[in-house]
């Protein structure tokens, strides 16, 4: 009779255990479809513009056709989706990016960890990512003929300092806030995402985003930065389409009357803020959002959850909570809050 | 004793059969991760430009910071991936879009059918979609400071006629080629994808795309239109990274010497063309690609497969084979060809 030591038994079993584990690891998810669609903005017609000469020698034969006069689609919104075959929660997550950014915000982190898109899919939600504001796959339009003015171009110093990786004036030496959670050693991966930003009138954006929700159905909206106030306005005008609203460092609140507040109180709101809100600009946005949240909390409102991460002892988060080193924990927090406050 | 008719038996069994089918339908696929990364182009520094005034009342507090002088990342390439948990074929598909378009080309068709991205995933390949040429999530750069000139803006008439939905002059009445396979009733979904097109020097594009393949590993490349000649050049310079090359209506071939041809003969090529190549421009591109293919077929070259769909009795395809009504059949053809000519 032969005996096998426990440690040897473990070694013998390991390949089998790994096989079992790899048969259905927790991190895999089953999709029915990946895809995208556009939600129309409007059609415009241009005339009287001079024709352009050439596309270059290689495609010279196209040259004669380069006449900018004619019809264009503009102000459309791009919606990219990953539909789970069997979502654990029926209500999908819809992710709206901030200014100067695109839906890439929610894909992999700059240092290559799984992004919120993948994490929310693993949490059992179908995920829709939107490119809006004429960025990313929502094409930009000519100026001054369609957009009145040229866009704002954001330098790497602007991104570093405004998104609170380091304090004002810190980019030159690549100094960070003490204990920053942003993966600053791969900052250029963020800088490569940054897009020119047009100043768009709010109404066409609101309209296209609302129609995207009509197509998707009632959703949990995750809105970052400049998308925050837009999400509040969409929730106000179409509360039937917003099951819950997660405002990740929103660019302020919106002004609402008591009737508005009554409507918005039917929609659970979660606010999350990072660290180092030290500039006047950030303090002002934080206070503006706080006033809005306070309006919702008076009377018989449903849950408003306000989280300042530093108040919970979590220090060092930047404006980009979906990219910081604790992005998975923040995703868990969001997914857990949505399970509780927006049950199917 | 009770008897059950065959038809009744079928009815009784149907729910059970459906349950079994929905447990693992053929069209579902298991992903390990969705994500993206950027491949660096270069960093540029601008100086001496005037500061911009304001972002508008709502975000007025940011105004003071809008100074365009400083560093930017430019000419980067965006790579979006869907990694299968258990790919049936180890070599992934890498999809490159054409001019005036983005990676959205390969997602859902304009009429909402599954796009080539989903179809190739269902065929057992991990899929990488690239945004290049400063379009989509590969941000565009200022002109004239970084790009020498403004981009070309493409009208809806240009898209309709150049992509061969209808003949020259047909857009005004929305006339199509007889029996067009493009879903012309939802043409605006295509028009909403169209992006301004910069004239870029080829070398930085080649360089960034090559480095994207270094990161992905040896791949089967699907190159549409303007990406075709770029794919031929990448294959020539780095044959180790290109297991096979599928040129979907490429914008011509490239000029090669006998040494070049010797290298390229090691890489199986598939060319696919649609219908109605009636303009001088399209005939010229088709002939240019044919000359390139002929160079590869002389001597002891490996398989070059040249498919003119009309010669096989398939009429009515536009330039956008991934959007036409037989896009799934063309995807099957491509996937089957790759299984045969680029086995793992």
Interface residues (C-beta under 8 A of the other chain):
Chain A: X25 X27 X28 X29 X30 X31 X32 X33 X34 X35 X36 X37 X38 X40 X43 X52 X55 X56 X58 X59 X61 X62 X65 X66 X67 X68 X69 X70 X71 X72 X73 X76 X78 X80 X82 X85 X99 X102 X103 X104 X107 X108 X112 X114 X115 X117 X118 X121 X131 X136 X137 X139 X140 X142 X152 X153 X155 X156 X157 X158 X161 X162 X188 X189 X191 X192 X193 X194 X195 X196 X197 X199 X202 X226 X229 X251 X252 X280 X281 X284 X285
Chain B: X25 X27 X28 X29 X30 X31 X32 X33 X34 X35 X36 X37 X38 X40 X43 X52 X55 X56 X58 X59 X61 X62 X65 X66 X67 X68 X69 X70 X71 X72 X73 X76 X78 X80 X82 X85 X99 X102 X103 X104 X107 X108 X112 X114 X115 X117 X118 X121 X131 X136 X137 X139 X140 X142 X152 X153 X155 X156 X157 X158 X161 X162 X188 X189 X191 X192 X193 X194 X195 X196 X197 X199 X202 X226 X229 X251 X252 X280 X281 X284 X285
